[in-house]
Amino acid sequence: MKMSQQTISMLKILALGNRQIEKGKVQPVADVVERLRRHRRSPETE
């Protein structure tokens, strides 16, 4: 069976995510959302 390039790419992304989880490189979604909201409210810096 031949996998499409898109399927292979998706499997690589999933594997990367699994490695990040195993290494503890994850954050609670509530923390990420709050950080994004604060960033969106802050004035642009040039």
Buried (B, 14 or more C-beta within 10 A) or exposed (E): EEEEEEEEEEEEEEEEEEEEEEEEEEEEEEEEEEEEEEEEEEEEEE
